[in-house]
Amino acid sequence: MNSRKEQLAAFDRLLTIMDELREQCPWDKKQTMQTLRHLTIEETYELGDAILEGDLQEVKNELGDLLLHIVFYARIGSETKDFDIADVANSISEKLIARHPHVYGDVNVENEEEVKQNWEKLKLKEGKKSVLEGVPAGLPALVKANRIQDKVSGVGFDWEASHQVWEKVEEELSEFKAEVAEGNPDAIESEFGDVLFSMVNYARFLNINPENALERTNKKFSKRFQYLEKKSKELNIPLSEMTLAEMDIYWEQAKNL
């Protein structure tokens, strides 16, 4: 691994390249925080994919892409004299020190849960009116549900045991089934949302990240379906003309790959 001196030199090299690109490259010169925003979101998802795949070389590459974006935003901030990369680094350093009094102060904690609870309490002391202020409005609904539940848990609003959460899941499922029987679309959607929210909560008690779990299933399904498509081409039979029984044969084969 690289030494601290080598790491700092590499970061300095990146800052120099960023300055050169901003001053000399027509594309880089035109970029603003607004034009970079959607690209940053894409890079974040690409990093997430690499992590799920367990591809550490790709994780390294995607981290580099994200680091470039951070440096880019800091360079733009320096041009308007609002902040630069040193301000960014110092800001997060000060926040980390302030929110880890069990490391940098005299607070004692017994476990990870106490760390999380202290974290949320400290944020409220910093002036936040609600623990939910830290949940971005633009998050995908599944991720947002997980973050909301994690946040409120940090201040003690939580179930005591996983079996209580599962009972809530069963209760929500029962209510959902009742609304399906009634046939009211709005009520069905509302109750389905409650089912999902309660399942996300149960996943948290099982230490499962629901976003990761669902994405793993998405990838698994896609891989099996693509195998089915491949077999369809090999047999020269359009997928739409295969019977479900025929599809099921190749689906089972795909599960064993």
Secondary structure, DSSP 8 states (H G I E B T S, - for coil): ---HHHHHHHHHHHHHHHHHHHHH-HHHHH--HHHHHHHHHHHHHHHHHHHHHT-HHHHHHHHHHHHHHHHHHHHHHHHTTS--HHHHHHHHHHHHHHT-HHHHSS----SHHHHHHHHHHHHHHTT-S-GGGGS-TTS-HHHHHHHHHHHHHTTT-S-SSHHHHHHHHHHHHHHHHHHHHHT-HHHHHHHHHHHHHHHHHHHHHTT--HHHHHHHHHHHHHHHHHHHHHHHHHTT--GGGS-HHHHHHHHHHHHT-
